[in-house]
């Protein structure tokens, strides 16, 4: 397995990466809610957000992005 030659650009600009980071934050928030159990925050709220954002990440992985292709098109 090798990194893409333009991996830094992909890391900065790819929507799939941004959505995966957001899903990670939602997942961590769900764990925090389960541990500290703050009042008014229902169980599963952040897990649902993480699931939705993960779907966006997978879909965006399949879409071409102008920011990553320069003037190819």
N, C-alpha and C positions, 0 to 999 in steps of 0.2 A: 504494500500500500504506500502511495506517495501523495504528498500534498500537491494541490494545483499550483502552477507557477504564480498565479495571481491570488493566492490565498488571503493575503492581507486585504485586498479590495473586496473579496467575497465576504470576509468577516465583517468589514465595515458597512457594506451596502446591501447585502442580500436580505430580503424580507424574511426568508425562512429562518435565518439566524436570529433576527430581531424577535420573531414570533416564538422561537424556542427559548430565548432568554426570558421573555414575558411568561411563558408557560412554567419555567423554572421558578420565577418569582411567585406566581400563583400557587405552585406546589409547596414552596417553602412557607407561604402564608397559611396554607391549609394545615400544615404540620404545627405551626405556631398556635393556630386557633385550637387545635386538638389538645395541645399541651396546656395552654393558659386559660382556655375556655372563657373568653371575655363575654360579658353580657350583651345580648342583642345581635350576636353574629351566629347565624345558623350553621350547623355542621354541613359540610359539603358545598358551601357557597364558593369557596376558592377552588375546590376540586373541579367544579363545573366550569369555572372560568379557565382553568388550566386545560381541560379537555377541549373546550371551544377553540382556544388559541392554538393548541396542538393541531387541530384540524386545519386551521389557517396556515400553519407552518408547512404541513404536508402538501397542501394545494399550491402554496406559493413556491415550493421547491420545484414544481413542474412548469411554472410560468417563466417565460423569458422576461428579463428586466433590461431596459435600455441602459441603466447605470452600469451594468456589468458587461455589456457588449460594445460599448463605445459607439462608433459610427458604422457598425457592420451592416445595418439594415437601411 
